[in-house]
Amino acid sequence: MARITKSILEGLSGSVGDLIFYKVGGVTYARRKPGKQSKSTKARTSERKRNSQSVSTQTQKFLKNITHILRFGYQNFENGASRPYHAAVSYTMKNSFKFVGTSASKVLDISLVKVSRGSLLGPQDPKVERVPEGIKFAWTDNSLQAAAKSTDNVFVFLLSAEENGSGSDWEFLGNTRDKEAHTLLPPNNSSQWHAWIAFSQENPWTKKRDLSDSVYLGIV
């Protein structure tokens, strides 16, 4: 058995044998390294497994560029070593794919991606449009329904619809629910953008924010 070094015992990142040690929130966890597959093993991989690997790859490729957004939008899904990003990956893999034609292959459907999740009441009649000042999000004030408050802040997010999808713009704590509108001026106002909207509310007990499920508004 490999000798565990002092640094690992102190909770620092490292590896011993086939174990990888990592620290999250002041707590040290361990997991096994994924085993290497031979060419013959890969060749025997079932179609079902290949499709599952494809879903995982597509999910990671899309979400890795918006981890800061997911950190806010999934902040209440943190549990031990499982971070907001992990919750977003799990949800996306299960709920944001569609089949390609009649085949068993799946492709990511961006319109099904949730950049936030929660039980807070979401926006009513949400829409987005281009205006001279930038890109305007609008909704109908539905304060005092369920647990919604007039002081809830809108959370809006734009992601470049260009091929590389690298650009983005967002506002975590935008105008309040009763204002019924919020405008963003993205870095390149001539580009096309995928748009999402949600609401958040301060939670005095957890010191975090309760969120609504985000709503995808299409490309603007």
C-alpha positions in Angstrom: 0.0 0.0 0.0 1.3 3.5 -0.9 2.5 5.7 1.9 0.2 8.6 2.6 2.2 11.8 2.8 1.9 14.4 5.5 0.6 17.0 3.0 -2.3 14.8 2.1 -3.1 14.1 5.7 -3.3 17.8 6.1 -6.0 18.0 3.5 -3.9 19.3 0.6 -4.6 18.1 -3.0 -2.5 15.1 -4.1 -2.6 11.5 -5.0 -1.5 8.2 -3.6 -1.6 5.1 -5.7 -5.0 5.0 -7.5 -6.6 7.5 -5.1 -6.9 11.2 -5.7 -7.3 13.5 -2.7 -8.9 16.9 -3.0 -10.2 19.6 -0.6 -13.7 21.2 -0.8 -15.0 23.7 1.7 -12.3 22.7 4.2 -13.1 19.0 4.0 -10.8 16.5 2.4 -12.3 13.9 0.0 -10.9 11.0 -1.9 -11.9 9.3 -5.2 -10.3 6.6 -7.4 -8.6 7.5 -10.6 -10.5 6.4 -13.7 -9.0 3.3 -15.2 -7.4 3.4 -18.6 -9.1 1.5 -21.4 -7.2 -0.4 -24.0 -8.0 0.0 -27.7 -9.7 -3.4 -27.8 -11.9 -2.4 -24.8 -12.9 0.9 -26.4 -13.8 -1.0 -29.6 -16.1 -3.2 -27.6 -17.8 -0.2 -25.9 -21.6 -0.5 -26.4 -23.6 2.0 -28.4 -25.5 2.9 -25.2 -22.3 3.6 -23.4 -20.9 5.7 -26.3 -24.1 7.8 -26.3 -23.9 8.3 -22.5 -20.3 9.4 -22.9 -21.3 11.8 -25.7 -24.0 13.3 -23.4 -21.4 13.8 -20.7 -18.9 15.4 -23.1 -21.5 17.8 -24.6 -22.7 18.8 -21.1 -19.2 19.5 -19.8 -18.2 21.4 -22.9 -21.2 23.7 -22.7 -21.2 24.3 -18.9 -17.5 24.7 -18.3 -17.6 28.2 -19.7 -20.5 29.4 -17.5 -19.4 28.0 -14.1 -19.7 31.5 -12.5 -23.3 31.7 -13.6 -24.0 28.2 -12.3 -22.3 29.0 -9.0 -25.0 31.7 -8.5 -27.9 29.9 -10.1 -27.4 26.6 -8.3 -26.1 28.0 -5.0 -28.6 26.1 -2.9 -27.6 22.7 -4.3 -24.2 22.6 -2.6 -23.9 19.4 -0.5 -20.6 18.2 0.9 -18.2 17.6 -2.0 -21.0 18.2 -4.5 -20.9 21.8 -5.8 -23.4 23.9 -7.7 -21.6 22.9 -10.9 -22.1 19.2 -10.2 -25.8 19.8 -9.7 -26.1 21.7 -13.0 -24.2 18.9 -14.8 -26.6 16.3 -13.3 -29.7 18.2 -14.3 -28.5 19.0 -17.8 -27.5 15.5 -18.6 -30.9 14.2 -17.5 -33.2 17.0 -18.9 -31.6 19.0 -21.6 -31.0 16.6 -24.5 -33.1 15.5 -27.5 -32.7 12.5 -29.8 -31.3 13.0 -33.3 -34.0 11.9 -35.7 -34.9 8.3 -35.1 -31.4 7.3 -33.8 -30.3 6.7 -30.2 -27.8 9.6 -30.4 -28.6 12.7 -28.4 -27.7 16.4 -28.8 -27.8 19.2 -26.3 -30.9 21.4 -26.6 -29.9 24.8 -25.2 -33.5 25.8 -24.8 -33.9 23.1 -22.1 -30.8 24.2 -20.1 -31.5 25.8 -16.7 -28.9 28.3 -15.5 -30.7 28.5 -12.2 -33.1 26.2 -10.2 -35.2 26.7 -7.2 -38.7 27.0 -5.7 -39.1 30.7 -5.9 -41.9 31.9 -8.2 -40.5 32.7 -11.7 -41.2 35.6 -14.0 -44.7 36.0 -15.5 -45.0 36.8 -19.2 -41.2 37.2 -19.7 -39.8 38.5 -23.0 -36.7 40.0 -24.4 -36.1 42.5 -27.2 -33.5 44.8 -28.7 -33.9 48.5 -27.9 -31.6 51.4 -28.6 -30.2 51.2 -25.1 -29.2 47.5 -25.5 -31.2 44.3 -24.8 -34.3 44.7 -22.7 -35.8 42.0 -20.5 -39.4 42.6 -19.5 -42.0 40.8 -17.3 -45.3 41.3 -15.5 -45.1 42.0 -11.8 -46.5 39.0 -9.9 -45.4 40.1 -6.4 -47.4 38.7 -3.5 -48.2 35.5 -5.3 -46.8 32.4 -3.5 -43.7 33.7 -1.7 -42.8 36.3 -4.4 -41.9 39.8 -3.2 -41.7 43.1 -4.9 -38.1 43.3 -3.8 -37.0 40.1 -5.5 -34.1 40.8 -7.9 -34.1 39.7 -11.5 -31.3 37.5 -12.7 -30.6 37.9 -16.5 -28.0 36.1 -18.6 -26.9 36.5 -22.2 -24.7 33.9 -23.9 -23.3 34.4 -27.4 -25.1 32.5 -30.1 -22.0 32.7 -32.3 -20.2 29.5 -33.2 -17.6 29.6 -30.4 -20.2 30.8 -27.8 -17.5 32.5 -25.8 -19.1 35.9 -25.0 -21.5 36.5 -22.3 -23.1 39.2 -20.2 -25.2 39.0 -17.0 -26.7 40.7 -14.0 -27.0 38.6 -10.8 -29.0 41.3 -8.9 -30.8 43.4 -11.4 -34.0 45.5 -11.0 -36.7 44.4 -8.6 -39.7 42.3 -9.6 -42.0 45.4 -9.4 -39.9 47.3 -11.9 -41.0 44.9 -14.7 -37.9 45.6 -16.9 -34.1 45.4 -16.9 -31.8 46.4 -19.8 -28.3 45.0 -20.5 -25.7 46.5 -22.8 -23.7 43.5 -24.0 -20.1 44.0 -25.2 -21.1 43.6 -28.8 -24.6 44.7 -29.4 -24.6 43.6 -33.0 -24.2 39.9 -32.0 -27.0 37.4 -31.4 -27.5 36.1 -27.9 -29.2 33.3 -26.1 -31.2 34.8 -23.3 -32.3 33.5 -19.8 -34.3 35.2 -17.0 -35.0 34.2 -13.4 -35.6 35.8 -10.0 -33.8 35.6 -6.7 -34.7 36.5 -3.1 -32.5 37.0 -0.1 -32.8 34.2 2.4 -32.1 35.6 5.9 -31.4 32.2 7.5 -29.0 30.7 5.0 -27.4 34.0 3.9 -27.8 32.7 0.4 -30.4 33.6 -2.2 -33.4 31.5 -3.1 -33.9 31.3 -6.8 -36.6 30.4 -9.4 -36.1 28.1 -12.3 -34.6 30.1 -15.2 -36.7 30.6 -18.3 -35.0 30.4 -21.7 -36.3 33.3 -23.9 -34.7 32.3 -27.2 -32.1 34.2 -29.4 -32.2 37.9 -29.6 
